[in-house]
Amino acid sequence: MQRREKQPRLIQAMMDIFTLPDLRRRLLFTLGILVAFRFIAHVPLPGVDLNTLNQFFQQNLLFGMLNLFSGGAMQRFSVAAMGVYPYITASIVMQLLVPVIPSLQALSQQGEAGQHKVNRITHLLTIPLAALQAYGMLTLLRSQSPPIISHLEPLTTACIVMSMTAGTVFLVWLGELITERGVGNGISIIIFGGIVAGLPQMVGQGFIAKEDPLGLITFIIIGLATLVLIVVFIEAHRRIPVQYARSTFRSGRMYRQSGSTYIPLRVNTAGMIPLIFAIALMQLPATIATWFMNPAKPNFWNTIYNVFNGNNSLPLGLAYWLPYFLLVIAFTFFYTMIIFQQMNLPQTLQQQGGFIPGVRPGKTTADYLNKTIKNLTWGGALFLGIVAIIPFIGREITGVQALTLSSTALLIAVGVALDTMKQLEAQLTMRRYEGFLK
């Protein structure tokens, strides 16, 4: 026992994990799935000019985001090029449709069985979305000048689309295996593995791209400050006190018992979804412009592409980054209110006999919670907006042209890491071991 007290808390917790057979098996299984994912990400598809493709990804923020989700597989044009992004798109679509379509809303309220059916519909929706996105990617790469991908026969194109769709479905299946038999949320772990795998190359480009040590040091400081800001806002929440009054019948007499707890309302309820929505919408004009622009004889669409490609410095860069900042704030409010309405906290409290002290049950409680979450969301929205434009600010201050998606990558990586550590913490605490945090 004395030896355990002398060990650092984090090291001792890791040792405890590997001494427990079930946790050790889950952790090794998760690592094995990640290794398999990295092998799949290097299986190439034919007919693409990789050098031109790398230049295209450096100039296009939307495809840079997709490449981030695929762990660099899209930049290598592998069978896993689409990553799990079609599944994320399907999940977002389902979250938007559930409150609108009565039948889906009824399914979501049927407990675990209903949620299982909703998940099945999400998986089925992933297949056509993956096929459409794969074909759209091929069409876009073929329309570039010079063309990134050579002209392919229809049968070859169909085989490539089917291979990319199968790669996405396979990655989603691997993620489900991690959720079932491993540690953490499987889809998030797959994304996390892709980000971690690409970080060394991105950081290396940052060091190589800048000869001024002062600018590089400033860039590192901004990155560390961003990391601290992300951790603080991911964990930040407001506790709404709740009391429960229950009546029990014992020995022929009625007793009234009371207890208290709280509802944790997060400052950043929406997570990273508003960033994805906003960057996709901001890149839509540039994507459409690539179909009509003329490199030899610039026209109106060339101007649209130059404004919305996200690589401009001041003052032209404001035409992209300012609307991006405002869209992130708008989508944060939109997505937070959708999630909050699906939680249906006022009805749940009323059914369980709970109430907020000083607030009447029913509509008054609903109004109070809605007002509270809106006030909290201002902090989360401004946080996400600042995270979105930090790469632009850092680039203007330091001149380092690397890690344009570093803040988004950090947001995803830190969120997944904290969630996984909490799950391990719960497993250790349940077995009467000390966790990672005090």
Secondary structure, 3 states (H helix, E strand, C coil): CHHHHHCCHHHHHHHHHHHCHHHHHHHHHHHHHHHHHHHHCCCECCCECHHHHHHHHHHCHHHHHHHHHCCCCCCCCECCCCCCHHHHHHHHHHHHHCCCCHHHHHHHCCHHHHHHHHHHHHHHHHHHHHHHHHHHHHHHHHHCCCCCECCCCHHHHHHHHHHHHHHHHHHHHHHHHHHHHCCCCHHHHHHHHHHHHHHHHHHHHHHHHCCCHHHHHHHHHHHHHHHHHHHHHHHCEEEEEEEEEEEEEECCEEEEEEEEEEEEEECCCCCCHHHHHHHHHHHHHHHHHHHHCCCCCCCHHHHHHHHHCCCCCCCCCHHHHHHHHHHHHHHHHHHHHHHHHHHCHHHHHHHCCEECCCCCCCHHHHHHHHHHHHHHHHHHHHHHHHHHHHHHHHHHHHCCCCCCCHHHHHHHHHHHHHHHHHHHHHHHHHCCCCCCCC
